[in-house]
């Protein structure tokens, strides 16, 4: 039978191994944000989709908040200052564990379910999605801010955002930058790294999803408020094509004046839409060298205790 000191060491080693295995996604207890936009913001040419956080449910409630299905802004040309529907005190699509595998355009109607899929001999995949929930929340002409409240007891080292990628079409593009605020302090860009990469998952049709990985230089307690602001990326080719399509050279006028495109996308050279599917907040995982040093320290204490007991026994 193992001596007690060695039993303690074994227990601690097992605990460390268990902690390492369980380190991962930190629970988001709630997030606050302006709801997404939809058909009122001129999505009609591509089906009149509504990109709201339809499943947003307040803590303690069993059904989605009535405002979850309401546009974040009543204006046909929304901006950061004219939002009227702020969702608070709950969670929804952004933390439901479902990472987008479908193109953002596969959503239509007032309840956020897919109804514009299609079935062909070459591609029966999309038709099978009809009736399923959409996978994105989207904002037009805005740089959405999202405040995350996290379960305490963890150290946050990384944040993953799954977004509609550049080249998705439909005047949609990945955020050009994401700012990070901890509490009331905006982190300097030198305090974290930000990398964007393709994400396809297991779906051969999901070529329009990208992963933005934000890695903090120093882990931060999950007891803090984590605020992310997503800034629109550069205008893409579909934006230039859109401006050309609606520009009348004979009258020198833009024939789609009510969309706000020229002022909010063409003049600023920013892609109109940001689509966000999922946000993962990850806990810090100790380096293997750290584990070994801790185990060695516990083992040394155990051996020292055992030696002292033997000395007392023979004295």
N, C-alpha and C positions, 0 to 999 in steps of 0.2 A: 504493500500500500504506500502511496506517496505520502511524504511528510507534509504537514500543514503548510509550511512556507512554499513548497513546490506546488501544492494544490492551489494556493492563492495565485501563484505565478501563472499556472495553467488557466485559471479562471480569467485572469486579466488578459492573457493572450487571446483566449476565446472571445472575450468582450471586445477587444480591439478588432479582431477579425470580423465579428458581427457588425461593429460600427462601420467598418470599411465597406462591408457588403451592402449595408442599408443606406449609406450616404447617397444622396441623389436629389430628387426634386423636393423643394421646400413647398409646403402647403400654402397656397394663397387663400387667406380667410375672406378677403373681399378686395374688389378693385373699383375705383371710381373713374368715370370718364363721360364725355359727351357721346351719346349714342351715334351710330353710323348714319349714313345717308342712303337715299334710294331714288325711286322713280321721279320724285319731285325735283331732283337735281339732273334731269335730262339723261336718264339711262334708257329712255324709250327706244332709241335706235337699236339697242341690243337686247330688247325684251322687257324693259320696265322693271328691272330687278330692284329689290330692296335689300340693302346690306346692313341690316340692323342686328343688334345682339339679342335675337329673338328668345333665347333661353335664359336671359339674365334673371336670376331669382334672388330676392333679398334673403339674408340669413334668417332662419327660423320659419320661412315660408315654404310651401310645398308646390306652388305653381309660379310660373314666371311673373315678374312685375308687369302690371298693365302698361307701363311706359316702355317696356322692352321692345314692343312692336310699333313704337312711335319714332318718327324721324328726329334725328338730333337737332335739325334746324328746319324751320318752315320755309326758309328762303330758297328760291330756285337757284340762287348763287350764294352758297354758304361761305362763311369765313370763320376765323378763329374767335370772332367777337359776337357773332349773332346766333350762337347756339342757345336753345331753350330747354333741351331735354338732357339733363345730366343724370346718369345712373349712379347710384351710391349704395353701399351697404350690402352688396351681394356679389355673386359670381355668375359667369355665363360661358359663352362660346370660347373665350380666350383662355380659359383654364379647365376645359372639360376633358382634356387628354386626347382630343381628336385633332391630329395634324393634317392639314389640307392635303388631299391627294387628287382633288378634282380641280379643273379650271374654274376660276372665280365666276365665269359667265353662267355656270350651271346653277342658277337660282332664279326663281320668278314667282310673282304673286305676293300676297299680303302676309303670308305666314312663314316665309323664308324657306319653304321646301322646294326642291327641284322639280320643275314641270316642263322645262324646255330641253330635256335630253332627247336624243334621237337614236333610232336603231336602224342600222344598215347591215348588209351581209358582211361588209368589211369591218364594221365597228359596231357590234351590238352592245358594247360596254355602256355607253351613255344612256341608252334607253332604260337599262336596268336601274339607273340611279333615280328615276322619277319617283317622287314621294319621299325621298330621303332629305334630311336636313342639309341646308347649305353649310359651308365650312369657313366662310369669311365674314368679318365685319369690315366695312369700307367707309372711307371719308373722302369727300371731294373738296378741292381747293383749301384744304386745312392741314395743319400740322398737329395731329391729335396728341393730347397729354393724358397719360393713364397713371393713376396713383395706386400702388399695390400695398396692401396690408398683409403681412406674412405671419405665419405661426412662429412664435419665439422659440429660442433654444438651438438655432442653427447659425452657422457662419456662411454667408453667401459669397460665392466666388465667381459665378457665371450666370448669364441670362441669355436664353435662346429665344429668338423671335422667328416664327415661320410666316412668311409674307408672300404675296403674289410677286413673281419675279419680273425683272426688266424683260421686255420682249413679249409680255403676255398678250399684248394687244388691248383694244378697248379703252385706250387712254389711261391705262393702269401701269404703274411701275413700282419698284421697290423703293423704300425710303432711302434718300441719299445720305442721311445721317440720323443717329439716335443719340440724344443727350440723356445723361443720367444724373438725377438729383437724389442725394441721400439726406433725409430730413429736410432741411431748408438750404443745404449746400449743393450747388451745382458742381459736379466733378469736372476738373480740368481734363481735357482729352488725353493728357499724358498719364492719367491715373487709371486708364483702362485701354484695352485694345478692342477694335471692332472689325470683324471679318465677315464678308458675305460669300456664300458658296451655294451651288445648286443643291436642291433636295428633291429626290424623286420617290423615296420610300419604296414600297413594293408594287407601285402602280406604273405600268409602262406608259400611261397617258399623262402622267403628272409631270410634264416638263415645264410647268409654269409656277412652281413653288421654289422659293429660295430660303435659306437659313442664315439669319444674322446672329453671329455669336459675339457677345460682349463679355470679355474676361477682365475682371477687376485685378489690378496689381496687388491689392491687399484685401483679404476677405473682410466682410462687414457683417455685423450682427443683424439677424433677421428681425430684431425688435425695432429697427429703424424703418421709416417710410421709404419706399423705393419708387421714384417717379421717373417715368420714361416719356420723352417727347419725340415723336417720329416726324422728321422733316422730309417733305417731298423731294424726290430725285429730279435729275435733269430731264427736260423735255425729250422724248424719244421720237423716232421716225414717224410713228402713227400720229403724233401731235403735229408735226410739220405737214403731214399729208392731210390732216383734218383742216388746218388753216388754209391750205391750198384749195381743198375741196369747196370750202364755203366763201372763198374770196372771189368777188366779181370785179375783174380788171376793167370792165367797161364803165362801171360806175364808181370804181375805187372804194367799194364798201364790202363789209363782211356780212354775209347773208344769214348768219346764225347769231344775231346780236344778243338774244335773251339768255344764251347759255353762259355768258361771262367768260368764254374761252379766251378771247383775245386779251382781256385785261388780266385774267388770273392764271393763264397758262402760256399764251404766246408772248406777252410782254415780259413776264417773269422768267420765261424759259424753264418752267417747272411742269412735270407731268401731273395731270389733274387728280388722279385717284391713287390712294394708298389702301391696300387690302391686307388685313392682319388676321391670321387664323389661330395661332396658338402662342402663348408665352410660357416658357419654363424657367423657373428660378432654381438654380442648382446650388447645393451646399458644397462647402470646401471639403476635399478629401485629402487626408494626410499623405505626404510622400512616403514611399516604402522605407526610405532611410530614417524617417521620423519614427515609423512603427518599430524598426529594429532597435533604435536607440532607447525607446520607451520600454520595450521588452527586455533589453539588456539591463536597463536600470532596475526593473522589477526583479529580474533574475538575480542580480547582484545583492539586492536587499534580502531576498529569500535565502541566499547562501550565507550571508552574514548572520542572519537570525539563526540559521541552523548551526553554524559554527559556535555561536555564543551559547546555545542550548547544550551542545556537546561539552563545552568547557565547564558549564555549570554542573553537568551530570558527573563528570570525572573529578570535580574539585572535592 
